[in-house]
Amino acid sequence: MQLLTKLGGASPLCVIKDCGPEGKGTLSFPLAGTSIAVDMAVAPDLQRIIDSLNEFVIAAKGRIYLTKDRFTRADHFRAMEPRLPAFLALRDKFDPKRHLRSAQSVRLFGDKA
């Protein structure tokens, strides 16, 4: 929260959760420890703030909750997610022609829009 404030971000909502052990899902979000979720208004400097927060998460060996994300860059996500190669292998196996895609998969994985 101190970093968010220092970066000039503000959040009308902050949720702090104590998470149990890492989930078994291929890209399951939780890790053992504490998660912090914030909502921020879209503003001209939001990408800069998100990039800085993501660099903090990467340094802490954390990860983000993809369901709530719209701004994380592909290189940041790849740095956060050591299980990504296993997920991409499953994706290649079950959807090689990329029938299932989204704005997020275009942004994070380079899928064609």
Rosetta blueprint (number, residue, H / E / L):
1 M L
2 Q H
3 L H
4 L H
5 T H
6 K H
7 L L
8 G L
9 G L
10 A L
11 S L
12 P L
13 L E
14 C E
15 V E
16 I E
17 K E
18 D E
19 C E
20 G L
21 P L
22 E L
23 G L
24 K L
25 G L
26 T L
27 L L
28 S L
29 F L
30 P L
31 L L
32 A L
33 G E
34 T E
35 S E
36 I E
37 A E
38 V E
39 D E
40 M L
41 A L
42 V L
43 A L
44 P L
45 D L
46 L H
47 Q H
48 R H
49 I H
50 I H
51 D H
52 S H
53 L H
54 N H
55 E H
56 F H
57 V H
58 I H
59 A H
60 A L
61 K L
62 G L
63 R L
64 I L
65 Y L
66 L H
67 T H
68 K H
69 D L
70 R L
71 F L
72 T L
73 R L
74 A H
75 D H
76 H H
77 F H
78 R H
79 A H
80 M H
81 E L
82 P L
83 R L
84 L H
85 P H
86 A H
87 F H
88 L H
89 A H
90 L H
91 R H
92 D H
93 K H
94 F H
95 D L
96 P L
97 K L
98 R L
99 H L
100 L L
101 R L
102 S L
103 A H
104 Q H
105 S H
106 V H
107 R H
108 L H
109 F H
110 G L
111 D L
112 K L
113 A L
